[in-house]
Amino acid sequence: MVRHQSRRTPRTDTRVSGLFIQLLTTEWTTESRGSPGAQRHNATPASWVLPDAWSGAEDSAFLLHQVYFSEQRRFLPRDWTEVRKGRSFVEVEAFYIERSEEGVRVLLDHGQMGTPGRLEWSGPSRGERHEELFRLSPGEWGRGVYDERIPYWETGHWGYCKHVLNVGLLRDAPRDVFVRTAPKAEVIRQFVSRRRGPVAPGAHGLRESSVAP
């Protein structure tokens, strides 16, 4: 008797465990600074459902999920995943995520922002290049957010980016954990707009929007 293969859709894993990093980036130009463009880029989400669990990924690996929204694509999402191994830390844009036996530490690298130096930003970490945003223990997740203004040197125009980082040291969590639950910590940094690159020196500031340790 001939056996027919099952045509049922394979079951998708709905729960995940491990260290998950999700970066959502929204990029726009001056064309979208006013309404209705501003409404569209302000409406991009701060979290996304994690993709299907990476099969065979080591527990020590960094599992990275990136979601990108751009003015050019009318802020429609484009997402992809990757696995990074071999180091105890990973750098994603200006975020620095470090793993240890105790848990996870998330920092913001002000040097990557083009705003180093004690005269250019203020706060509890004044004058230091790396600012610790939060720490996580197993089962917790946190969120970091920063904005930046960047020059397009080839055109002379300005571009704007918002980066939202969700980091979770998860244990049997649902894939929509970043969407349906509140973070243990959320830190937002909004920098005074400035041109990165060879410009005249000047004083620039940093405003702390919210901190919920």
C-alpha positions as CSV (number, residue, x, y, z in Angstrom):
1,M,0.0,0.0,0.0
2,V,1.4,3.4,-1.0
3,R,1.7,5.8,1.8
4,H,1.1,9.5,1.0
5,Q,3.0,12.2,2.7
6,S,1.1,14.4,5.0
7,R,0.1,17.8,3.5
8,R,-0.4,19.4,6.8
9,T,1.5,22.7,7.4
10,P,4.6,22.1,9.6
11,R,4.1,23.4,13.1
12,T,5.8,26.7,13.8
13,D,7.6,27.2,17.1
14,T,5.7,29.8,19.1
15,R,8.1,30.1,22.0
16,V,11.8,31.0,22.1
17,S,14.7,30.9,24.5
18,G,18.0,32.6,24.3
19,L,19.5,36.1,23.8
20,F,17.5,37.9,21.2
21,I,18.3,41.4,19.8
22,Q,15.8,43.3,17.7
23,L,16.7,46.5,16.0
24,L,14.0,48.6,14.3
25,T,15.3,51.5,12.3
26,T,13.2,54.3,10.6
27,E,15.0,56.5,8.1
28,W,13.5,59.7,6.5
29,T,14.6,62.9,4.9
30,T,13.4,66.5,5.1
31,E,10.6,65.6,2.6
32,S,8.9,63.7,5.5
33,R,9.4,66.2,8.3
34,G,5.9,67.7,7.8
35,S,2.5,66.2,7.6
36,P,1.5,63.6,6.3
37,G,5.1,62.3,6.0
38,A,5.8,62.9,9.7
39,Q,2.7,61.0,10.6
40,R,4.0,57.9,8.7
41,H,7.5,57.9,10.2
42,N,6.2,58.6,13.7
43,A,3.8,55.7,13.3
44,T,6.4,53.0,12.8
45,P,6.4,50.5,15.7
46,A,8.8,50.2,18.6
47,S,8.6,46.4,18.6
48,W,7.9,43.5,16.2
49,V,7.0,39.8,16.5
50,L,10.2,37.7,16.5
51,P,10.7,35.5,13.5
52,D,10.4,31.7,13.7
53,A,13.1,30.4,16.2
54,W,16.5,29.9,14.7
55,S,17.0,26.1,14.5
56,G,20.3,24.8,15.9
57,A,21.4,28.2,17.2
58,E,23.8,27.9,20.1
59,D,22.8,29.5,23.4
60,S,25.9,31.6,23.5
61,A,25.1,33.1,20.1
62,F,23.6,36.6,19.5
63,L,20.4,36.2,17.5
64,L,19.7,39.5,15.6
65,H,16.5,40.5,14.0
66,Q,16.5,43.8,12.1
67,V,13.4,45.6,10.8
68,Y,13.9,48.6,8.5
69,F,11.4,51.3,7.5
70,S,12.4,53.9,5.0
71,E,10.8,56.9,3.3
72,Q,11.9,55.5,-0.1
73,R,9.7,52.4,0.5
74,R,6.8,54.4,2.0
75,F,7.8,53.1,5.4
76,L,6.8,49.5,4.5
77,P,8.8,47.1,6.7
78,R,11.7,45.0,5.5
79,D,13.2,42.5,7.9
80,W,16.0,40.0,8.0
81,T,17.8,37.9,10.6
82,E,21.4,36.8,11.3
83,V,23.3,34.9,13.9
84,R,26.6,36.3,15.3
85,K,29.0,34.1,17.1
86,G,32.6,34.1,18.4
87,R,32.6,37.1,20.8
88,S,31.1,38.0,24.1
89,F,29.7,41.2,22.7
90,V,28.0,42.5,19.6
91,E,27.8,46.1,18.2
92,V,24.6,47.1,16.4
93,E,24.6,50.7,15.2
94,A,25.7,52.7,18.3
95,F,24.4,50.0,20.7
96,Y,26.9,47.7,22.4
97,I,25.5,44.5,23.9
98,E,27.7,42.5,26.2
99,R,27.0,39.1,27.6
100,S,28.4,37.6,30.8
101,E,27.6,34.8,33.2
102,E,25.4,37.1,35.2
103,G,23.3,38.4,32.3
104,V,23.4,41.1,29.7
105,R,24.7,44.7,29.7
106,V,23.6,47.2,27.1
107,L,25.6,50.4,26.4
108,L,25.4,53.4,24.0
109,D,28.6,54.3,22.2
110,H,28.6,58.1,21.9
111,G,31.6,57.9,19.7
112,Q,29.5,56.1,17.1
113,M,27.0,59.0,17.3
114,G,29.7,61.5,16.4
115,T,29.2,63.3,19.8
116,P,32.2,62.4,21.9
117,G,33.7,64.8,24.4
118,R,32.7,66.3,27.8
119,L,31.4,69.6,26.2
120,E,29.0,67.9,23.8
121,W,26.6,66.1,26.1
122,S,25.7,65.9,29.7
123,G,24.2,63.6,32.2
124,P,25.5,61.1,34.8
125,S,28.0,59.7,32.4
126,R,29.3,63.1,31.2
127,G,32.7,62.9,29.4
128,E,32.6,59.1,28.9
129,R,32.3,57.6,25.5
130,H,30.2,54.6,26.6
131,E,27.1,55.1,28.6
132,E,25.5,52.1,30.3
133,L,21.7,52.1,29.5
134,F,20.6,49.0,31.5
135,R,21.4,45.4,32.6
136,L,19.3,42.3,32.2
137,S,19.0,39.0,34.1
138,P,17.6,35.8,32.6
139,G,13.9,36.2,31.8
140,E,14.1,40.0,31.4
141,W,14.1,42.3,28.4
142,G,14.8,46.0,27.9
143,R,14.6,48.8,25.3
144,G,16.9,51.5,24.2
145,V,16.1,54.3,21.7
146,Y,18.1,57.1,20.1
147,D,17.7,59.5,17.2
148,E,20.3,60.9,14.9
149,R,20.7,63.4,12.1
150,I,23.1,62.4,9.3
151,P,24.4,64.2,6.2
152,Y,24.2,62.7,2.8
153,W,27.5,64.0,1.5
154,E,26.8,63.2,-2.1
155,T,23.7,65.3,-2.2
156,G,24.3,67.8,0.6
157,H,20.9,66.9,2.1
158,W,20.0,65.7,5.6
159,G,18.7,62.4,6.7
160,Y,17.2,61.3,10.0
161,C,17.1,58.0,11.8
162,K,15.4,56.6,14.8
163,H,16.9,53.4,16.2
164,V,14.9,51.2,18.6
165,L,16.7,48.3,20.3
166,N,14.8,45.5,22.1
167,V,17.0,43.0,23.9
168,G,15.7,40.0,25.7
169,L,17.5,37.2,27.6
170,L,14.4,35.1,27.2
171,R,13.3,31.8,28.7
172,D,10.5,30.0,26.9
173,A,8.9,33.3,25.9
174,P,6.2,33.9,23.2
175,R,7.5,35.3,19.9
176,D,5.5,38.4,20.5
177,V,7.1,39.1,23.9
178,F,8.4,42.5,22.8
179,V,4.9,43.5,21.5
180,R,2.7,42.3,24.3
181,T,4.8,42.8,27.5
182,A,6.5,45.8,29.0
183,P,10.3,46.1,29.2
184,K,12.1,45.9,32.5
185,A,13.9,49.2,31.4
186,E,13.4,51.7,28.7
187,V,16.0,54.5,28.0
188,I,15.5,57.2,25.4
189,R,18.3,59.5,24.2
190,Q,17.6,62.3,21.8
191,F,20.6,64.2,20.6
192,V,20.7,67.8,19.5
193,S,21.0,67.6,15.7
194,R,24.4,68.2,14.3
195,R,26.4,67.3,11.3
196,R,28.8,64.4,11.7
197,G,32.1,64.8,10.0
198,P,34.7,67.6,9.5
199,V,32.8,70.6,11.0
200,A,33.8,73.5,13.2
201,P,33.8,72.6,16.9
202,G,30.9,73.8,19.1
203,A,28.8,72.8,22.1
204,H,26.1,70.3,21.5
205,G,23.7,68.8,24.0
206,L,21.9,65.6,25.0
207,R,18.4,65.5,26.4
208,E,17.2,62.6,28.5
209,S,13.7,61.9,27.5
210,S,12.8,59.1,29.9
211,V,14.5,56.6,32.1
212,A,12.7,53.7,33.8
213,P,15.2,51.5,35.5
